[in-house]
């Protein structure tokens, strides 16, 4: 529900060129061994000065991977999230904006969602 309701024209100045699901292996019960319980999505940036200058006017592509599992201690469903840019080391906080948006939608549904952090943040 939450992933499919993300606007195709983006939000907060990011993902203006849409998104798509590139691999969907959800379906088995979370934490079971019969499936990887993974979904991968691809997001395309707006075409701004950086895309014009260094990406031949093409949108940058970011990848989002979600993997469902189970917490062994209490049996609750867990979601491991990885969001990354394909090009370069900086993303002008686009991945964070996307995760904050999706996390806010999950919070509205009663999920406990931590604030996203980059790998270099403690």
C-alpha positions as CSV (number, residue, x, y, z in Angstrom):
1,X,0.0,0.0,0.0
2,X,2.6,2.6,1.1
3,X,5.0,1.8,-1.7
4,X,2.3,1.9,-4.4
5,X,0.9,5.2,-3.1
6,X,4.3,7.0,-3.5
7,X,3.6,9.8,-6.1
8,X,4.9,8.9,-9.6
9,X,5.8,12.6,-10.1
10,X,7.8,12.6,-6.8
11,X,7.6,14.8,-3.7
12,X,9.6,17.5,-2.0
13,X,11.6,18.1,-5.2
14,X,12.8,14.5,-5.6
15,X,11.9,11.6,-7.9
16,X,10.3,13.8,-10.6
17,X,10.8,11.1,-13.2
18,X,8.9,8.4,-11.4
19,X,9.7,5.0,-9.9
20,X,9.1,1.4,-10.6
21,X,9.3,-2.0,-8.9
22,X,12.2,-3.9,-10.5
23,X,12.0,-7.1,-8.4
24,X,9.2,-8.3,-6.1
25,X,9.8,-11.4,-4.1
26,X,7.3,-10.6,-1.3
27,X,4.6,-13.0,-0.7
28,X,5.8,-15.7,1.7
29,X,5.3,-15.1,5.4
30,X,7.9,-12.8,6.8
31,X,10.9,-14.7,8.0
32,X,10.1,-17.9,6.3
33,X,12.7,-19.7,4.2
34,X,10.5,-20.3,1.2
35,X,11.1,-16.8,-0.3
36,X,13.7,-14.0,0.1
37,X,10.9,-11.6,1.1
38,X,12.6,-8.8,-0.8
39,X,11.3,-6.0,-2.9
40,X,13.6,-3.7,-5.0
41,X,12.5,-0.4,-6.4
42,X,14.2,2.2,-8.7
43,X,13.6,5.9,-8.4
44,X,14.5,8.5,-11.1
45,X,15.6,12.0,-10.1
46,X,14.5,15.3,-11.5
47,X,16.8,16.6,-14.2
48,X,18.6,19.6,-12.6
49,X,21.9,21.3,-13.1
50,X,23.9,18.3,-11.8
51,X,22.2,15.8,-14.1
52,X,22.7,18.2,-17.0
53,X,26.3,18.7,-16.2
54,X,27.5,15.2,-15.3
55,X,24.8,12.7,-16.4
56,X,24.2,13.9,-20.0
57,X,20.8,15.3,-19.0
58,X,19.5,12.0,-17.8
59,X,17.9,11.5,-14.4
60,X,20.0,9.9,-11.7
61,X,18.8,6.5,-10.5
62,X,18.5,5.5,-6.9
63,X,17.8,2.0,-5.6
64,X,15.7,1.0,-2.6
65,X,15.7,-2.5,-1.2
66,X,13.4,-3.7,1.5
67,X,13.8,-7.1,3.1
68,X,11.2,-8.5,5.5
69,X,12.2,-10.8,8.4
70,X,11.2,-11.8,11.9
71,X,12.7,-10.7,15.2
72,X,13.7,-13.9,17.0
73,X,13.2,-12.4,20.4
74,X,9.6,-11.4,20.1
75,X,8.4,-12.6,16.7
76,X,7.6,-9.2,15.3
77,X,8.1,-8.4,11.7
78,X,11.3,-6.4,10.9
79,X,12.1,-4.5,7.7
80,X,15.7,-4.0,6.7
81,X,16.1,-0.9,4.4
82,X,18.9,0.0,2.0
83,X,18.6,3.1,-0.1
84,X,21.5,4.1,-2.3
85,X,22.5,6.3,-5.3
86,X,24.0,4.5,-8.3
87,X,26.3,7.4,-9.1
88,X,28.6,9.4,-6.9
89,X,28.9,9.6,-3.1
90,X,26.6,12.5,-2.4
91,X,22.9,12.6,-3.1
92,X,21.8,16.0,-1.7
93,X,19.8,14.1,0.9
94,X,17.4,12.7,-1.7
95,X,17.4,9.2,-0.3
96,X,16.7,10.5,3.2
97,X,13.8,12.7,1.9
98,X,12.3,9.6,0.2
99,X,12.6,7.4,3.3
100,X,11.2,10.1,5.6
101,X,8.2,10.3,3.3
102,X,7.6,6.6,3.2
103,X,8.3,6.3,7.0
104,X,5.7,9.0,7.6
105,X,3.1,7.0,5.7
106,X,4.0,3.9,7.7
107,X,3.8,5.8,11.0
108,X,0.2,6.9,10.0
109,X,-0.6,3.2,9.8
110,X,0.8,2.5,13.3
111,X,4.4,1.4,12.5
112,X,7.4,2.2,14.6
113,X,9.8,3.8,12.2
114,X,13.2,5.2,13.1
115,X,14.6,8.3,11.4
116,X,16.8,7.3,8.4
117,X,20.6,7.7,8.8
118,X,23.4,7.6,6.3
119,X,26.2,5.0,6.8
120,X,28.6,7.7,8.0
121,X,26.2,8.9,10.7
122,X,26.3,7.4,14.2
